[in-house]
Amino acid sequence: MNTKIIVRRIGALSLAKMMGALDALLGLIIGAFVSLFALVGASLMQSAGGSGGLKMLFGVGAIIVFPILYGVIGFITGLICGALYNVVARIAGGIEIEGVQTQG
């Protein structure tokens, strides 16, 4: 049996927490790739006779800084988007979602 639900209001703080957590996870993944490329670049630079110390420091810092930065920005944008959705949904009527109801 198909069930239709209309989402008329979203908890802005709830959305902000979810977006902050998801964006922090994304920041961790991106930070890991940046770290990998920075460490590879630093090792290539050292093998060529240069100093790759700053690149190594940047690479390790990316794993720490990126998740925090992405998480904070995700939280703020989630809070703003949740509040804006509630204002627009009051005017436009919300989002209609169709699902299947199961027993269990």
C-alpha positions in Angstrom: 0.0 0.0 0.0 1.5 3.4 -1.1 1.5 6.1 1.5 2.1 9.8 0.7 3.7 12.1 3.3 4.1 15.8 3.0 7.1 17.3 4.8 5.9 20.7 6.0 8.6 21.4 8.5 12.2 20.3 9.2 14.0 20.5 12.5 16.7 23.0 11.5 19.1 22.0 14.3 18.6 18.3 13.4 19.4 19.0 9.8 22.4 21.0 10.8 23.8 18.2 12.9 23.4 15.7 10.1 24.9 17.9 7.5 27.8 18.8 9.9 28.5 15.1 10.5 28.3 14.1 6.8 30.4 17.0 5.7 33.0 16.2 8.4 33.2 12.7 7.0 33.6 14.1 3.5 36.3 16.4 4.8 38.1 13.4 6.3 38.1 11.6 2.9 39.2 14.7 1.0 41.9 15.4 3.7 43.2 11.9 3.3 43.7 12.3 -0.4 45.3 15.7 0.1 47.6 14.2 2.7 48.5 11.4 0.4 49.3 13.7 -2.5 51.3 16.1 -0.3 53.3 13.2 1.2 54.1 11.8 -2.2 55.1 15.2 -3.4 57.3 15.8 -0.4 59.0 12.4 -0.8 59.6 13.2 -4.5 61.0 16.6 -3.6 63.4 15.1 -1.0 64.6 12.5 -3.5 65.4 15.3 -5.9 67.5 17.0 -3.2 65.0 19.6 -2.0 63.3 20.0 1.3 59.8 18.6 1.5 59.2 19.3 5.2 56.5 21.9 4.7 54.5 19.7 2.3 54.7 16.8 4.8 53.4 19.2 7.5 50.6 20.4 5.3 49.7 16.8 4.4 49.3 15.7 8.0 47.5 18.9 8.9 44.9 18.2 6.1 43.6 15.2 7.9 42.9 17.3 11.0 41.9 20.6 9.6 39.7 19.5 6.7 37.1 17.5 8.7 36.8 20.3 11.3 36.4 23.0 8.6 34.0 21.0 6.5 32.0 20.0 9.6 31.6 23.6 10.8 30.6 24.8 7.3 28.2 21.9 6.9 26.6 22.7 10.3 26.1 26.4 9.4 24.7 25.7 6.0 22.4 23.0 7.4 21.0 25.4 9.9 20.4 28.1 7.3 18.9 25.6 4.8 16.6 24.1 7.4 15.3 27.5 8.5 14.8 28.6 4.9 13.0 25.4 4.0 10.6 26.0 6.9 9.8 29.5 5.5 9.4 28.3 1.9 7.4 25.2 2.9 4.9 27.4 4.8 4.3 29.2 1.5 4.7 26.4 -1.1 3.3 23.5 1.0 6.3 21.3 1.5 7.7 18.2 -0.3 5.5 15.3 -1.1 7.2 11.9 -0.5 5.7 8.6 -1.6 6.6 5.4 0.2 5.4 1.9 0.9 4.0 1.0 4.3 5.2 -2.3 5.6 4.3 -4.3 8.7 7.0 -5.1 11.2 
